[in-house]
Amino acid sequence: MSLRLAILTPDPADPAFTTRVSPPVDAYRRLFDRLGVELVAHPWVMGRPDGVDGALATLAWGYHFRATEWEALLRGWGDGPPLINPPEVLLWNTRKTYLLTLAERGVNIIPTLTPRLTDPTTISAAFDAFGVDRIVIKPLISAGSNETHLIRRGDPLPPPAADQMVQPFLPNVQSEGELSLFYFDGVFSHAVAKTAADGDFRVQPQFGGVFRTLSPDQAALDLAAAALDASPPDLLYARIDMLRGPDGRLALMEVEAIEPDLYFDHAPAGGLAFGEAVIRRLSAAH
């Protein structure tokens, strides 16, 4: 059976993404060409694609800037071509309050608060609650470190905004780094360590972050397994991000199930296991 797969991409009119879309789309196309699957790009702002056997959300960049439209797309997906990951999983993963749910289910997360950050007293309370002198503030719907701030006691505060979260800054992001483990259809594929540049806390390449292939230890594998077990079912792909805290324990930072970079250049056979998992899911749906 010949399959046709759409990959959700950003709004083509958005200048932030205009020059960035073609290389990753071409990489996905080369991967699925190896498996005999036709891949077509479909901007997610144009709604549900037609004439395809399924759709991937892995390049749906910009959804965090247009959350109302994004959530409406997912809620209205209905009986269209299967979306991978499923719409209900992507809705769950859109707001980072899912971390609190995972904590309630026994997963060791980076301590997280979601107060209304409206005045200096609220910020000071977060420092005191964590017992630290540096905190990280970011939106509950965010990607790529957008509007993410590292705040020291006494620093000028960012403008008040709704739907924010606060976590303690963990210095290991600049040494051991943020550890990312990748799972396709529940099976471990590969891992990378992402280290922030000196003087920064963001690990993305545009901020000077450095990546290296990682062989995760048992503690990392155990934490990733616990996070997956506590997450919704039907996660065909997931990137499990974690950092080591000052107590030496690894703590969950994110379960990325919408549009994570899957770092195929670090994956066995260039990410072939991901493509095969997608085909199994689509074939089972037809």
Protein Blocks (a to p, Z undefined) as FASTA:
>chain_A
ZZddddddddfklmklmmmmmmmmmmmmmmmmmnopacddddfklopaehiabdcfklmg
hklmmmmlmmmmmmmnmmmdcddddfklmmmmmpmklmmmmmmnopacdddddddcfbfk
lmmmmmmmnopabdcdddfbdgehiaiacddehiacddddehiadddddfklmmnopadd
ddeehiafbdcdddddehiabfbfklopacddddddfklmmmmmmmmmmmcehilbdcdd
ddddfkopacdfbdcfklgcehlmlpghhhmmmmmmmmmmmmmmZZ
